[in-house]
Amino acid sequence: MQRMPESPRPILLVDVDGVLALFNLGAEPPAGVWHLIEGFPYYLATETATLLHEAAEHFELVWCTGWEDRANDHLPRLLGVPGPLPVVYFDRNPGRGNAHWKLKAIDAFSAGRPVAWIDDALNDECHRWAAARMAAGVPTLLVETEPHTGFTAAHLVQLIDFAGQATSPA
């Protein structure tokens, strides 16, 4: 299991589908471009690159997606963002428990570090995990996106506020 090196900045765990690659688009989707990635069409919002660049000024960006290394193979080039980024690797057989399939790997990767996680599929187990980390004094923020709009400027404001609080002396 790869672990994130220590840094004064918090980690931002970035999912892809429903955050950067949008789906269930409505009649007026955000401005964006369709890309064919490994034979599948993905809609990437134009604003995403700017938002990721701004987030990188406050966070250590980390891919937290089922794409794993494939995110580095495609997204830095398509979005014009720095790469490669660190990657959280997941157990491909998480079992039948009710825990979110990403939690075990995220917990090991970010152990003890302040972390924000942006994803479109956060469940009650994710919120319990975040609350337990906060109760233990580890700043943790969950940011849930809508898959048809993804990462927005409003999310960035929330993330930057969190980063400022997570890095300020107690």
trRosetta pair geometry for C-beta under 8 A, 3 or more apart (Angstrom, degrees):
i j d omega theta_ij theta_ji phi_ij phi_ji
1 89 6.9 -152 -127 60 61 105
1 105 7.0 -161 -136 -138 114 75
1 108 4.9 -31 163 134 154 138
1 109 6.8 -123 170 -72 104 71
2 86 6.8 -168 137 -165 135 102
2 87 7.0 69 55 72 150 68
2 88 7.6 -143 69 -113 104 38
2 89 6.4 95 17 5 103 109
2 109 6.6 23 91 -118 72 95
3 108 6.9 -99 -92 147 92 75
3 109 5.9 -174 -120 -140 52 44
3 111 6.9 -33 -141 25 118 106
4 7 7.5 -70 154 7 104 109
4 11 5.7 -23 -157 -90 177 133
4 60 6.5 125 -166 111 128 145
4 62 6.5 -67 -89 -80 125 144
4 86 6.1 113 -104 127 84 168
4 109 5.8 66 -17 167 94 80
4 110 6.1 21 19 -98 129 57
4 113 6.2 -52 79 1 128 165
6 113 7.5 -164 -119 -92 58 112
7 60 5.3 106 61 -50 157 136
7 113 7.9 41 46 -138 79 129
8 167 6.2 71 158 -140 85 114
9 58 6.5 160 -148 160 116 38
9 59 5.6 169 158 -127 116 24
9 60 5.3 139 91 -28 111 82
9 163 7.0 -3 -156 -155 84 112
9 167 6.6 -23 -113 -82 45 136
10 58 7.7 -4 45 144 91 81
10 59 5.7 -44 81 -118 75 83
10 60 7.3 -146 107 22 30 84
10 113 6.7 143 -141 158 60 91
10 114 3.7 -71 -110 102 107 104
10 115 6.0 -172 -179 -81 99 27
10 116 6.2 75 128 -7 131 89
10 139 6.7 -78 -102 92 136 119
10 162 7.3 -75 53 128 162 97
10 163 5.5 -142 31 -118 116 75
10 166 4.5 22 -53 111 134 151
10 167 6.7 -122 -25 -52 90 94
11 59 6.5 69 -170 -169 15 98
11 60 5.1 -40 -106 68 61 99
11 62 5.6 -4 -168 2 105 128
11 110 5.3 -127 45 -118 154 114
11 113 5.4 66 -9 122 114 131
11 114 7.1 164 20 93 71 56
11 115 4.5 -15 65 -112 102 83
11 116 7.3 -171 93 32 56 60
12 55 5.7 -80 57 167 177 121
12 58 7.9 72 -39 91 129 86
12 59 3.6 45 -16 157 112 157
12 60 7.0 169 19 71 73 44
12 61 5.3 -28 68 -105 104 58
12 62 6.8 162 78 24 50 77
12 115 7.7 162 -86 -159 26 62
12 116 5.1 -12 -113 69 72 100
12 117 7.8 166 -163 -87 48 30
12 118 6.9 9 -176 0 94 107
12 159 6.6 39 -113 -159 126 130
13 62 5.4 -33 -104 76 57 104
13 64 3.6 26 -176 -18 98 151
13 88 6.7 8 -134 -15 110 141
13 106 6.3 7 -106 -129 161 113
13 110 7.4 -72 -55 -53 119 140
13 115 6.3 30 -16 -175 107 110
13 116 7.1 -162 25 95 75 48
13 117 4.2 -8 60 -114 118 77
13 118 7.0 176 85 26 65 61
13 119 7.6 -16 112 -44 104 104
14 19 6.5 -175 -172 123 72 149
14 20 7.2 48 168 -34 109 120
14 52 7.5 43 -119 -117 156 106
14 61 5.9 4 -12 -162 130 92
14 62 6.7 159 16 75 83 46
14 63 6.0 -52 70 -110 92 41
14 64 5.9 133 52 25 35 87
14 65 7.3 -32 109 -35 64 108
14 85 7.8 4 41 124 125 164
14 118 5.9 2 -115 58 56 105
15 18 6.7 -13 118 66 125 92
15 19 4.5 123 80 -3 86 140
15 20 7.7 -170 103 4 56 90
15 64 5.7 -53 -69 88 61 84
15 65 5.0 124 -147 -87 52 88
15 117 7.8 58 -26 177 98 81
15 118 6.3 -134 21 102 88 65
15 119 4.1 88 -14 -110 143 76
15 120 6.6 -135 95 8 145 75
15 121 7.6 173 -152 27 167 90
16 19 6.2 -118 -146 53 7 101
16 20 5.0 -52 -146 45 58 111
16 21 5.3 26 157 10 85 108
16 63 7.3 10 -46 -150 103 97
16 65 4.1 46 1 -125 99 157
16 66 7.9 -107 40 44 110 68
16 67 5.2 23 12 -2 152 136
16 71 5.8 -150 -64 -106 135 111
16 75 7.0 -124 -117 -73 118 144
17 20 7.9 -37 -55 52 19 73
17 21 5.2 -37 -103 70 51 109
17 23 6.9 1 -167 -4 89 123
17 65 7.0 130 6 -148 79 113
17 66 7.5 -13 9 37 122 106
17 67 7.9 147 -24 -35 92 107
17 120 7.1 -97 112 35 66 127
17 147 7.3 -3 154 -131 72 108
18 21 7.4 -2 -9 76 33 68
18 22 7.1 76 -117 -120 29 45
18 23 6.6 -51 -78 31 68 97
18 119 7.3 46 89 -179 117 52
18 120 2.8 -86 139 14 134 154
18 121 6.7 98 59 -28 161 88
18 145 5.9 151 145 88 83 110
18 146 7.6 -119 -170 139 92 22
18 147 3.6 -56 -123 -104 90 86
18 150 6.5 171 159 -98 34 76
19 118 5.5 114 -136 129 134 100
19 119 6.4 -61 -57 -114 128 31
19 120 5.9 -150 -51 -29 74 96
19 145 5.1 132 -104 30 67 153
19 150 5.2 100 -175 -150 21 88
19 151 5.2 48 180 -41 75 96
20 44 6.2 -5 159 -130 81 88
20 45 7.4 -132 -160 29 46 90
20 48 5.3 98 -137 -154 79 148
20 52 7.9 27 -103 -59 118 127
20 75 6.8 30 137 -135 157 130
20 79 7.2 -50 -163 -79 127 142
20 150 6.1 126 -73 -160 15 138
20 151 6.3 6 -77 5 59 121
21 42 4.2 -49 -142 -165 120 113
21 43 6.5 113 -164 59 63 52
21 44 6.0 -39 -99 -82 62 72
21 150 7.7 149 52 -96 19 138
22 25 6.0 79 129 -77 113 94
22 29 6.6 144 114 -158 148 123
22 30 7.2 153 -45 39 166 105
22 32 6.8 -171 27 -21 128 175
22 43 4.7 -59 61 89 89 107
22 44 7.5 151 7 -101 86 22
22 45 5.9 72 -23 -41 128 98
22 147 6.3 135 -152 165 61 60
22 148 6.0 73 -173 -145 109 26
22 149 7.0 93 -124 -31 128 4
22 150 4.8 -96 -80 -32 97 119
23 43 7.1 148 -75 35 49 110
23 147 5.1 -30 58 158 80 117
23 148 7.0 -76 88 -83 36 59
24 147 5.3 70 34 96 113 113
24 148 4.7 -82 94 -69 86 100
25 29 4.0 -23 -157 -77 115 128
25 43 6.3 6 -56 56 135 170
25 148 5.4 147 -105 -143 36 90
26 29 6.2 153 51 -69 64 65
26 148 5.6 68 -18 177 87 143
29 32 6.4 -61 128 26 116 117
29 43 6.8 -32 163 162 158 149
29 45 7.8 -134 157 -96 99 91
29 148 6.8 -118 -116 -178 88 83
30 45 4.5 14 97 -130 127 117
30 46 7.3 -145 140 29 96 81
30 47 6.5 -72 169 14 132 117
30 149 6.0 97 -29 -140 120 65
30 150 7.3 -100 28 40 143 102
31 45 6.8 86 78 -160 54 72
31 46 4.4 -32 112 18 100 128
31 47 7.0 99 62 -26 96 89
32 43 5.2 77 117 174 140 87
32 44 5.5 -179 -163 90 110 40
32 45 4.3 -70 -83 -106 118 37
32 46 5.3 -147 -92 -24 47 72
32 48 8.0 47 -111 -5 105 111
33 43 7.4 169 84 -149 28 58
33 44 5.9 -18 61 60 77 88
33 46 6.8 86 -13 -74 89 83
34 41 5.5 -13 -168 -165 110 105
34 42 7.1 146 -154 75 58 37
34 43 5.5 -33 -94 -94 67 69
35 41 7.3 147 75 -152 36 55
35 42 5.3 -25 63 64 87 90
35 43 7.9 159 17 -92 72 22
35 44 6.0 13 3 0 119 115
35 74 7.9 143 133 178 141 120
35 78 5.6 5 -101 -139 168 139
36 39 6.8 6 179 -115 97 14
36 40 7.1 151 -155 69 60 26
36 41 5.9 -35 -96 -91 65 61
36 42 7.8 149 -103 18 17 77
37 40 5.9 -35 69 64 73 80
37 41 7.9 114 21 -123 74 15
37 42 5.2 -4 15 7 121 126
37 74 5.2 55 -136 -151 120 161
37 78 7.8 -48 -81 -51 118 157
38 70 7.1 -21 -35 -160 144 133
38 74 7.8 -91 -22 -59 94 145
44 48 6.1 -93 179 32 86 146
44 78 6.2 134 -2 141 170 121
44 79 6.5 -127 179 -83 142 89
45 48 4.7 114 74 -30 87 102
45 149 7.8 44 -76 -175 151 43
45 150 5.5 -164 -3 58 136 137
45 151 7.4 -166 55 56 135 79
46 49 7.4 -50 177 17 44 101
47 50 5.7 -62 -166 43 55 111
47 51 5.9 53 143 -23 83 109
47 151 7.9 -155 103 96 98 84
47 152 7.5 32 105 -129 143 50
47 153 7.1 -75 174 -47 139 88
48 51 5.6 -61 -147 39 32 111
48 52 6.1 29 159 -18 70 107
48 79 5.9 -76 105 -134 108 120
48 150 6.8 -27 -86 125 113 138
48 151 5.7 89 -119 64 84 117
49 52 5.9 -56 -147 37 29 109
49 53 6.4 31 154 -19 64 106
49 79 4.4 175 -89 178 92 82
49 80 5.0 31 -146 59 142 96
49 81 5.6 -156 -141 -53 77 95
50 53 5.8 -54 -149 35 31 112
50 54 6.4 26 155 -14 64 107
51 54 5.9 -58 -150 39 30 109
51 55 6.2 32 153 -21 66 107
51 151 5.3 169 110 134 155 117
51 152 7.5 -162 -98 169 152 8
51 153 6.8 -130 -96 -85 110 52
51 155 7.6 43 -164 75 137 103
51 156 5.1 -130 -146 -69 95 129
52 55 5.5 -52 -143 37 33 113
52 56 6.3 40 155 -27 64 104
52 61 6.8 52 -165 -110 93 152
52 79 6.5 39 32 150 149 139
52 81 4.8 -26 106 -109 136 148
52 151 7.7 60 -58 118 79 160
53 56 5.7 -53 -152 29 29 115
53 57 7.4 38 149 -27 58 95
53 81 6.3 -143 -64 -118 76 91
54 57 5.9 -44 -165 16 40 115
54 58 7.7 10 150 3 62 105
54 156 5.9 38 94 -160 129 135
54 160 7.5 -46 148 -70 104 122
55 58 6.2 -78 -164 47 41 97
55 59 5.4 -24 163 32 83 120
55 61 6.5 90 111 -81 109 108
55 156 6.2 -114 -67 -127 91 91
55 159 5.9 -9 -121 117 101 149
55 160 7.7 -122 -109 -65 59 81
56 59 6.5 -77 -111 63 29 76
56 61 5.4 -42 -97 -24 86 122
56 81 7.5 161 -35 -164 143 108
56 82 6.7 115 -142 33 164 121
58 159 7.0 138 86 134 138 94
58 160 5.5 -178 -39 -119 169 69
58 163 3.8 76 167 129 119 171
58 164 7.6 -51 -145 -47 126 67
59 116 6.8 -81 -107 40 141 114
59 159 7.1 -49 -35 169 135 117
59 163 5.9 -109 -61 -99 83 131
60 86 7.4 16 155 23 106 127
61 85 5.1 -68 109 -133 96 136
61 86 7.9 158 101 37 54 83
62 85 6.0 -179 -117 157 30 111
62 86 4.7 -34 -120 80 89 98
62 87 7.0 168 -172 -91 79 18
62 88 6.2 71 151 -31 117 93
62 109 7.4 150 169 153 156 137
63 67 6.9 -85 179 77 129 103
63 68 7.1 122 118 -146 126 23
63 71 4.2 158 -132 73 147 155
63 72 6.8 -112 -20 -42 150 83
63 75 7.9 145 -98 42 122 146
63 85 5.3 127 -23 89 89 118
63 86 7.2 -164 24 96 76 46
63 87 4.7 -15 63 -112 109 73
63 88 6.8 -148 95 20 61 73
64 88 4.7 26 -111 28 73 131
64 102 6.5 76 174 -166 100 139
64 106 6.5 44 -142 -96 128 105
64 117 6.5 -70 84 -139 164 94
64 119 7.2 -75 102 -73 115 111
65 68 6.8 -141 85 -42 71 35
65 71 5.6 107 56 -61 132 134
66 90 7.0 -48 -106 31 61 145
67 70 4.4 -111 -179 72 85 101
67 71 4.3 105 106 -52 127 85
68 71 6.9 -168 93 2 16 98
68 87 5.4 77 -166 177 63 133
68 88 7.8 -110 -115 80 74 49
68 89 5.8 52 -132 -111 121 68
68 90 7.1 -128 -75 16 111 88
69 72 5.6 -51 -167 36 57 109
69 73 6.5 63 138 -28 75 102
69 87 5.8 -56 -75 -63 56 173
70 73 4.9 -47 -149 29 45 122
70 74 6.5 9 164 4 72 109
71 74 6.9 -85 -153 49 24 86
71 75 5.1 -17 -175 8 69 129
71 85 7.3 -48 113 52 117 110
71 87 6.9 157 46 -107 117 109
72 75 7.1 -49 -88 42 19 92
72 76 6.4 14 -149 -8 55 115
72 83 5.3 165 -140 -178 78 122
72 84 3.8 27 -146 -133 131 104
72 85 6.3 -157 -87 35 99 68
72 87 6.8 -85 -23 -59 118 121
74 77 6.5 -86 -168 45 33 104
74 78 5.7 9 161 -8 77 123
75 78 5.7 -63 -132 46 33 105
75 79 5.3 6 178 3 74 118
75 81 7.1 -19 139 47 88 113
75 83 7.0 139 85 -75 81 150
76 79 6.6 -68 -130 52 18 92
76 80 7.7 56 173 -117 51 3
76 81 5.4 -106 -129 74 62 71
76 82 6.5 -51 -137 128 115 17
76 83 2.7 -104 -69 6 148 137
76 84 6.6 -110 -24 -92 146 45
76 85 7.5 167 -66 -16 112 90
77 80 7.7 16 -178 -69 22 43
77 83 7.7 -74 -28 42 61 139
82 85 7.5 101 105 -67 80 87
84 87 8.0 -38 166 -35 110 103
88 102 7.2 63 120 -162 138 99
88 105 5.2 118 171 136 103 113
88 106 5.9 13 -153 -87 155 62
88 109 4.8 -75 -114 -43 98 167
89 105 6.3 -141 83 -151 45 136
90 94 7.5 -36 174 -63 103 110
90 101 6.7 50 -169 146 135 93
90 102 6.1 -65 -103 -112 126 62
90 105 4.8 -106 -102 -16 61 158
91 94 5.3 121 88 -81 108 67
91 101 7.9 -135 67 -172 84 82
91 104 6.5 -5 7 77 124 133
91 105 6.6 -169 -7 -54 78 109
94 97 7.3 -96 143 43 90 94
94 99 7.3 -128 166 83 121 98
94 101 4.4 -157 -6 -133 164 81
94 104 7.0 172 -134 16 101 128
98 125 6.0 171 126 -62 85 133
99 103 5.2 -101 173 43 108 138
99 104 7.1 75 130 -39 143 91
99 125 5.0 173 -130 -177 49 153
100 103 4.7 104 67 -30 91 105
100 121 7.9 149 -143 123 115 91
100 122 7.4 -24 -101 -141 154 49
100 123 5.5 168 -78 37 105 107
100 125 4.8 -175 -19 83 86 119
100 126 5.0 35 -21 -58 153 90
100 129 7.6 -87 29 -7 118 141
102 105 6.0 -75 -167 51 55 104
102 106 5.3 51 145 -26 89 115
102 119 7.8 -161 38 -103 160 159
103 106 5.6 -62 -140 40 29 111
103 107 5.9 30 164 -23 68 108
103 125 6.5 -89 -46 134 152 112
103 126 6.8 -148 -80 -95 110 66
103 129 5.5 -147 -139 -81 123 160
104 107 6.0 -55 -148 34 25 111
104 108 6.6 20 156 -13 61 108
105 108 5.9 -57 -148 39 31 108
105 109 6.0 30 156 -20 66 112
106 109 5.7 -59 -143 39 28 111
106 110 5.9 -10 172 12 67 115
106 115 7.6 142 176 157 103 160
106 117 6.9 15 -150 -97 146 139
107 110 6.8 -73 -134 52 19 86
107 111 6.6 55 161 -78 58 75
107 129 7.1 -109 -74 -160 112 124
108 111 6.2 -12 -154 -41 26 108
110 113 4.8 -107 -172 55 76 106
110 115 4.5 23 -174 -67 153 144
112 138 6.3 -130 -144 -109 33 130
113 138 7.5 60 74 -160 19 113
114 138 6.5 -167 -88 -179 52 70
114 139 3.9 7 -127 67 106 104
114 140 7.1 -149 -152 -66 57 48
114 166 3.8 128 -174 -172 158 129
114 167 7.4 -132 45 -60 158 65
115 133 7.7 -48 44 164 105 162
115 138 7.7 13 15 153 89 107
115 139 7.6 157 27 99 44 70
115 140 5.6 7 64 -118 81 75
115 141 7.6 -155 107 34 49 66
116 140 7.5 157 -87 -163 43 42
116 141 4.1 -12 -114 66 87 105
116 142 7.7 -177 -159 -76 61 20
116 143 6.3 28 176 -8 103 112
116 159 5.5 131 143 -131 167 89
116 162 5.5 108 -80 104 128 150
116 163 7.3 -65 -16 -62 136 80
117 122 7.5 125 107 -91 114 121
117 126 7.6 -126 89 -166 143 119
117 130 7.9 -128 29 -84 119 117
117 140 7.9 0 0 -169 100 86
117 141 7.3 176 23 90 62 58
117 142 5.5 -19 64 -114 96 64
117 143 6.9 -180 87 28 45 74
118 143 4.3 -22 -103 75 79 111
118 144 7.9 -176 -150 -80 55 19
118 145 6.3 51 179 -28 92 111
118 151 6.3 52 159 -99 146 102
118 155 6.5 79 -126 177 129 135
118 159 7.3 -31 -59 -80 123 128
119 122 5.4 119 80 -51 110 88
119 126 7.8 -127 63 -137 137 161
119 142 7.6 -50 36 -159 98 88
119 143 7.7 120 20 77 55 63
119 144 6.7 -32 78 -113 64 60
119 145 7.1 -155 109 21 16 93
120 144 6.6 93 -128 -167 33 71
120 145 4.7 -59 -84 72 82 87
120 146 6.8 85 -132 -142 106 8
120 147 4.8 84 -168 -69 158 80
120 150 7.6 -59 -66 -108 122 56
122 126 4.2 -110 -160 76 86 157
122 127 6.9 96 156 -46 111 81
122 142 5.3 111 -138 -176 161 129
122 144 4.9 -108 27 -90 121 108
123 126 5.4 112 51 5 53 101
123 127 7.5 -111 112 0 36 91
124 127 5.6 -56 -152 38 38 111
124 128 6.3 39 151 -20 69 103
125 128 5.6 -51 -146 36 34 112
125 129 6.3 40 152 -22 64 104
126 129 5.6 -53 -150 35 31 114
126 130 6.4 29 153 -17 65 106
126 142 6.0 110 143 -114 112 146
127 130 5.7 -51 -144 38 33 111
127 131 6.2 35 155 -20 64 107
127 142 6.5 -92 -92 20 65 160
128 131 5.7 -54 -146 38 30 112
128 132 6.3 33 154 -21 64 105
129 132 5.9 -56 -150 34 28 111
129 133 6.6 27 152 -17 63 105
129 140 8.0 -127 122 167 76 157
130 133 5.7 -54 -150 35 33 111
130 134 6.3 32 153 -18 66 106
130 140 4.5 -165 -149 125 78 126
130 141 7.4 85 -153 -105 130 8
130 142 5.1 -90 -64 -29 160 111
131 134 5.6 -54 -147 38 32 112
131 135 6.2 35 153 -21 65 105
132 135 5.6 -51 -146 35 31 113
132 136 6.5 24 153 -13 62 108
133 136 5.8 -63 -152 42 31 107
133 138 4.3 -74 178 74 89 111
133 139 8.0 -30 134 81 107 11
133 140 4.1 72 91 -26 132 147
134 137 7.7 67 -178 -59 32 12
134 138 6.8 -98 -79 66 29 60
134 139 7.1 43 -109 -120 75 30
134 140 5.4 -112 -55 39 83 101
139 162 7.1 152 167 -177 119 91
139 165 6.7 166 -132 109 143 94
139 166 3.9 -166 97 -114 160 96
141 158 7.4 174 175 148 140 99
141 159 7.2 168 101 -112 147 59
141 162 4.4 -43 -33 -130 158 156
143 155 5.3 101 177 -151 135 103
143 158 6.0 143 -109 100 120 133
143 159 6.4 -35 -50 -68 156 94
145 149 6.8 -143 -176 81 93 81
145 150 5.3 20 173 -149 143 30
145 151 6.0 -56 -98 -65 145 48
145 152 7.5 150 -128 -4 100 88
145 155 6.6 -13 -87 -79 95 151
146 149 4.8 42 72 32 104 100
146 150 7.4 -80 73 -32 58 27
147 150 7.0 30 -150 -67 29 68
149 152 5.9 -3 147 -58 111 118
151 155 5.5 -109 -154 67 62 147
151 156 7.5 73 172 -51 94 87
152 155 5.0 108 55 3 67 99
152 156 7.3 -122 106 -4 43 87
153 156 5.4 -50 -151 32 39 116
153 157 6.7 44 151 -22 66 98
154 157 5.8 -47 -152 29 35 113
154 158 6.7 36 150 -16 63 104
155 158 5.6 -57 -154 38 35 114
155 159 6.2 35 150 -20 69 107
156 159 5.6 -55 -146 38 33 112
156 160 6.2 31 158 -19 68 105
157 160 6.0 -54 -144 36 28 108
157 161 6.4 31 155 -19 62 107
158 161 5.9 -57 -152 35 28 113
158 162 6.5 28 152 -18 63 107
159 162 5.6 -55 -150 36 32 112
159 163 6.3 33 153 -21 67 104
160 163 5.6 -49 -145 34 34 113
160 164 6.5 37 155 -20 63 103
161 164 5.9 -56 -154 34 29 112
161 165 6.6 22 152 -12 64 108
162 165 5.8 -63 -151 41 32 107
162 166 5.9 28 156 -20 71 112
163 166 5.7 -56 -138 39 29 110
163 167 6.2 7 167 -3 65 113
164 167 6.6 -70 -143 44 21 95
164 168 6.3 28 160 -35 62 109
165 168 6.0 -51 -141 20 28 112
